[in-house]
Amino acid sequence: MEQIKTVGLLTFLTVIFVFIGNYVGGQSGMLIALILAGAMNFYAYYFSDKMVLAHYKGVQVDRNSARGLYEIVERLSQRAGLPMPKVYIIPEVTPNAFATGRNPQNAAVAVTEGLLNLLSDEEVEGVIAHELSHVKHYDILIGTIAATFAGAISFIANMLQFGAMFGNRERNGNPILMLIMAIVLPLAAMFIQMSVSRSREYMADEGAARLTKNPQWLQSALLKLEEYSQRMQFQEATPATAHMMIVNPFSKSNFSMSDLFRTHPSTQDRIARLESLKKEFGVSEDYRRDEQVNYDTSNGYDRKHVRRV
């Protein structure tokens, strides 16, 4: 199923590029666009994960530089039967996390400094288990490609809008049509993101509960992450990569979309679904937050997870 989705996304991007090439340059433009789309498809498949990590300035860490975090990832990877992914820390105070890569053999897990400072060891385990569930079910491939395509399509839309507003009318064609395309293409980008079904988040949550044997760890982490995201937006986050994060990085934004266009299920729904798994794992207590959340995540890495060298 994931292979079919991937091929579908690659085909969709190619069609869009060819259509634009035909509009701008006729048959010659179509040929150029087809070559460009082919090159971009190759790049998206093999290098989009590196592009995402570079955008967020991810720093790769190992056992020596981040012993606590590294050992959590190592232990859970072994339990899940996965190869050890690369581990990255993002220099960002807003707590969040994501996984990327084209398959489990080329996967990477990234967390922000803010997440390490905000969460307990058990909550970090819940988050890492969630990301490894995405890795195990190949969600990371389609998620990373979707991020690349959404960014590319949004860029094209911005160029068309600029051309329609400021370009030479005779040279650039019908400005009204270009404006229409500038509106339609972002919707296409949104469609690409929505193709990464929200049901995959529920599945990854359940996978995390089964991997850690305690749904409450992820429940607690999700609530803290959601509460923090309501206070401060992830500064480096982009709409093209929002669906990759464990919680929506734009929760603080005043701009609201309907449920149809959400990149994530509501945190309340995710917590409720995890609650229903507790009896299966013998976790009897009702979920509640019984501690005061410390929102100061600006003092560097938590020493439990990272040892500076």
TATA-V971970 format. One record per backbone hydrogen bond with DSSP energy under -0.5 kcal/mol. CO is the residue of the C=O (numbers start at 1). NH is the residue of the N-H. Records with the same first field share a line. If there is no record, write none. Layout:
BEGIN
CO=NH  NH
END
This chain:
BEGIN
1=5
2=6
3=7
4=8
5=9
6=10
7=11
8=12
9=13
10=14
11=15
12=16
13=17
14=18
15=19
16=20
17=21
18=22
19=23
20=24
21=25
22=26
25=28  29
26=30
27=31
28=32
29=33
30=34
31=35
32=36
33=37
34=38
35=39
36=40
37=41
38=42
39=43
40=44
41=45
42=46
43=47  48
44=48
47=51
48=52
49=53
50=54
51=55
52=56
53=58
54=57
57=91
58=60
59=89
61=87
62=66
65=307
66=70
67=71
68=72
69=73
70=74
71=75
72=76
73=77
74=78
75=79
76=80
77=81  82
78=81
86=109
87=61
88=111
89=59
90=92  113
92=114
96=112
97=246
98=110
100=108
103=106
104=107
107=86
108=100
109=88
110=98
111=90
112=116
113=117
114=118
115=119
120=124
121=125
122=126
123=127
124=128
125=129
126=130
127=131
128=132
129=133
130=134
131=135
132=136
133=137
134=139  140
135=138
138=142
139=143
140=144
141=145
142=146
143=147
144=148
145=149
146=150
147=151
148=152
149=153
150=154
151=155
152=156
153=157
154=158
155=159
156=160
157=161
158=162
159=163
160=164
161=165
162=166
163=167
168=172
169=173
173=175
174=178
175=179
176=180
177=181
178=182
179=183
180=184
181=185
182=186
183=187
184=188
185=189
186=190
187=191
188=192
189=193
190=194
191=195
192=195
193=196
195=197
197=200
198=201  202
199=203
200=204
201=205
202=206
203=207
204=208
205=209
206=210
207=211
208=212
209=213  214
214=217  218
215=219
216=220
217=221
218=222
219=223
220=224
221=225
222=226
223=227
224=228
225=229
226=230
227=231
228=231  232
229=252
233=235
234=237
238=241  242
239=242
241=244  245
242=245
248=251
249=234
250=253
254=256
258=261
259=262
266=270
267=271
268=272
269=273
270=274
271=275
272=276
274=277
275=278
277=281
278=281  282  283
279=282
282=284
288=290
293=295
295=297
302=305  306
305=69
306=308
END
